[in-house]
Amino acid sequence: MHCEALFLHMLQDGFIIKPSDMDTHLSHVLCIVIGKLRTSSHQLEIKKGRYAHKPMDNRICQLCHWGVESKEHYACHCSIFYKIRG
């Protein structure tokens, strides 16, 4: 699954393109993870750091220690999940 498929996209005319996983059967666990990312019900540093008053640049990924641990980093760029995404 490509990372772009996890998030809603709004076109310039205001229409929203739904994620492709809405038309696909996914495992229960994967549905939960995607749901948590979409609703910000996760424990990523981007969110935890905000409550701890950490500067954005210091909210580093706790898995790969490279880059800010945001939703996009977690789903698309974190090197720990490279094989899974492939």
NUSEDREN-426519 format. One record per atom (N, C-alpha, C, O): residue in one letter; z, x, y. Coordinates in steps of 0.02 Angstrom, whole numbers, plus 50000, padded with zeros to 5 digits. Example, Ala and Ser with C-alpha at 12.3 -4.5 7.8 and 13.67 -1.06 7.14 Angstrom:
% NUSEDREN-426519
A503905066049716;A503905061549775;A503905066049835;A504235071249834;S503545064249888;S503575068449947;S503945064550002;S504025067050057;
***
This chain:
% NUSEDREN-426519
M500005004249941;M500005000050000;M500005004450062;M500395009250066;H499585002950108;H499555006750171;H500105004350217;H500284998450216;C500365008950257;C500925007050301;C500725001750352;C501144997850373;E500085001550372;E499864996550420;E499954989550392;E500014984750430;A499954988950327;A499994982450295;A500694979350301;A500774973450286;L501194983150321;L501874980650323;L502044976850386;L502534973150387;F501664977750439;F501854975150503;F501344970150530;F500744970650515;L501574965350569;L501134960550601;L500734964150656;L500984968650689;H500124961950665;H499704964750719;H499454958950762;H499204953950736;M499524959750828;M499274954650873;M498624957050905;M498594962550932;L498114952850901;L497474954450931;L497504953051006;L497964949851029;Q497014955451042;Q497004954551115;Q496954947251135;Q497184945351188;D496654943151091;D496594936051107;D497224932051088;D497234925951095;G497754935551064;G498384932251049;G498474930250976;G499024928150957;F497954930750936;F498024929050865;F498394934650829;F498344940550846;I498774932650778;I499164937450739;I498844938250670;I498674933350637;I498754944450650;I498494946050583;I499094946950538;I499534951150550;K499114942850485;K499684943350439;K499604949350393;K499044951250376;P500174952150372;P500154957850325;P499824955850259;P499894950150236;S499484960450228;S499124959050166;S499594957450109;S499384954150061;D500224959650112;D500684958250057;D500864950950052;D501144948750001;M500714947050103;M500854939850100;M500384936350050;M500524930750029;D499834939550033;D499354936749986;D499404940049917;D499004938649873;T499894944449908;T499954948449847;T500644947349816;T501134946549852;H500674947449750;H501324947049717;H501644954049719;H501344958949696;L502244954349745;L502614960649748;L503274959849710;L503514954249700;S503554965349689;S504194965149655;S504734962549703;S504664963149764;H505254959849675;H505814957149715;H506114962549760;H506254961349819;V506214968549732;V506504974049770;V506074975949830;V506324976949885;L505414976449819;L504964978149873;L504954972749927;L504924974349986;C504984966449907;C505024960949956;C505644961549999;C505624960350059;I506204963449968;I506834964250006;I506774969950056;I506974969250114;V506494975650034;V506424981450079;V505974979750138;V506144981250195;I505404976550125;I504934974750178;I505274969650225;I505194970150286;G505634964950198;G505984960050239;G506494963350284;G506564961450343;K506864968150258;K507364971650299;K507034975650355;K507284975850411;L506464978750341;L506104982450393;L505854977650447;L505904979150507;R505594971950427;R505314967150476;R505854964150520;R505724962650578;T506444963050493;T506974959650531;T507484964550560;T507994962350588;S507364970950555;S507824976150579;S508514975550547;S509024976850578;S508524973550484;S509134973050446;S509194979050400;S509314978350340;H509104984950428;H509084991150389;H509604995950416;H509944994550466;Q509675001550384;Q510165006650404;Q509815013150424;Q510065018550411;L509235012650456;L508875018550478;L509215021450541;L509545017850578;E509125027850552;E509435031350608;E509225028450675;E509605028750724;I508625025750680;I508385022950743;I508865017450767;I508985016650827;K509145013750720;K509615008350736;K510335010850738;K510695009350786;K510545014650688;K511235017150686;K511375021750746;K511925021550774;G510885025750764;G510975030350820;G511065026750887;G511415029250931;R510755020950893;R510825017050954;R511555014950963;R511825015251018;Y511875012750909;Y512575010550913;Y513045016550922;Y513585015750950;A512845022350899;A513255028450907;A513095032050973;A513375037350987;H512645029051013;H512445031851078;H512125038751072;H512225043051115;K511755039851017;K511385046151008;K510735045851048;K510415040551051;P510535051251079;P509875051351110;P509335050351057;P509425052250999;M508785047251077;M508235045751030;M508015051750991;M507885051250931;D507965057551023;D507735063650990;D508205066150936;D508005070150894;N508835063850936;N509325066150887;N509405061350828;N509845062350786;R509005056150825;R509045051250771;R508575053350714;R508105049750696;I508705059250687;I508265062450638;I508335059250570;I508875057050550;C507775058950534;C507755056250466;C508255059950421;C508255066150418;Q508675056250387;Q509185059150344;Q508915061350276;Q509255064650238;L508295059450261;L507985061350197;L507575067650202;L507665072350163;C507115067950250;C506665073750255;C506855078450312;C506605084050316;H507305076150357;H507535080050414;H506965082150460;H506985087550491;W506455077950465;W505885079350509;W505695072850544;W505515067950511;G505735072750608;G505545066950647;G506085061650653;G506565061550614;V506005057450702;V506465051950714;V506395046850658;V505835044750642;E506945044750628;E506925040050572;E506835032950598;E507315029150605;S506215031250611;S506035024550633;S505735020750574;S505645023650520;K505565014350584;K505245010450532;K504585013650512;K504425014350452;E504195015650561;E503545018650548;E503615025250510;E503225026650464;H504095029350529;H504215035650494;H504395034250422;H504115037350376;Y504865029750411;Y505105028050344;Y504545025450300;Y504475027550242;A504135020950327;A503605017750287;A502975021850282;A502615021250232;C502825026050331;C502165029250334;C502175036850331;C501695039850307;H502705040150356;H502665047350366;H503185051550329;H503075057550320;C503725048650307;C504255052650275;C503985056050212;C503715052850168;S504065062550210;S503785066450155;S504125064950088;S503835066150036;I504725062350089;I505085060650027;I504705055249988;I504725055149926;F504375050750024;F504025045049991;F503275046349984;F502895041549972;Y503045052449992;Y502335054049990;Y502015051749924;Y501495048449925;K502325053349868;K502045051549802;K502045044049792;K501575041349762;I502555040649814;I502595033449807;I502035030049846;I501715025349822;R501925032349908;R501395029349949;R500705030649920;R500255026549929;G500615036249886;G499965038049858;G499755033349804;G499225034149775;
***
